[in-house]
Amino acid sequence: MIDKKPLRIGLLDFEGVMALDLVGLVDAFSSAFLEDSGSERANCYELIVIGLTSRPFFSENGIIR
């Protein structure tokens, strides 16, 4: 059994961010796992997207958050 808590990482984003800058980090960190001898897996990281305001924002190519 894996009892390690994931490390929380906040990604600060804003209106007009390049989508790759956000999505690339999310993809890289979310693919990291710990695995024990019983093949149980646990995430290494908990990702949180943080905006500068509470309003949704758009990336440069129109992806909304």
C-alpha positions in Angstrom: 0.0 0.0 0.0 1.3 3.5 -1.0 0.7 6.0 1.8 2.6 9.0 0.4 0.5 12.1 -0.3 0.9 13.7 -3.7 2.9 17.0 -3.9 0.5 19.8 -4.7 1.6 22.1 -7.5 -0.2 25.3 -8.5 0.0 26.4 -12.1 -0.6 30.2 -12.3 -2.3 31.0 -15.6 -3.9 34.1 -17.2 -5.8 35.5 -20.2 -3.9 34.8 -23.4 -1.6 32.1 -22.0 -0.1 29.8 -24.6 -2.1 26.5 -24.4 1.1 24.4 -24.6 2.5 26.1 -21.5 -0.4 24.9 -19.5 -1.3 21.6 -21.2 2.3 20.5 -21.5 2.9 20.9 -17.7 -0.4 19.1 -16.9 0.5 16.3 -19.2 4.0 15.9 -17.8 3.1 16.0 -14.1 -0.1 13.9 -14.4 1.9 11.0 -16.0 4.1 10.6 -12.9 3.1 7.7 -10.6 4.5 5.7 -7.7 3.9 1.9 -8.0 4.4 -0.6 -5.2 5.2 -4.4 -5.6 1.4 -5.1 -5.7 0.9 -3.0 -8.8 -1.0 -0.3 -6.8 -0.4 3.1 -8.3 -0.6 6.6 -6.7 -0.2 10.0 -8.3 3.0 11.9 -7.4 1.4 15.3 -8.0 -1.9 17.1 -7.4 -2.2 19.9 -10.0 -4.2 23.0 -9.4 -4.8 25.7 -12.0 -4.8 29.1 -10.4 -6.2 32.1 -12.3 -5.4 35.8 -11.6 -9.2 36.4 -11.1 -12.2 34.1 -10.4 -13.4 34.6 -14.0 -12.7 32.0 -16.7 -9.9 32.8 -19.1 -9.0 31.9 -22.6 -5.7 30.7 -24.0 -4.2 32.4 -27.1 -6.0 29.8 -29.3 -9.4 29.9 -27.6 -9.2 27.1 -25.0 -11.2 28.1 -22.0 -10.5 27.4 -18.4 
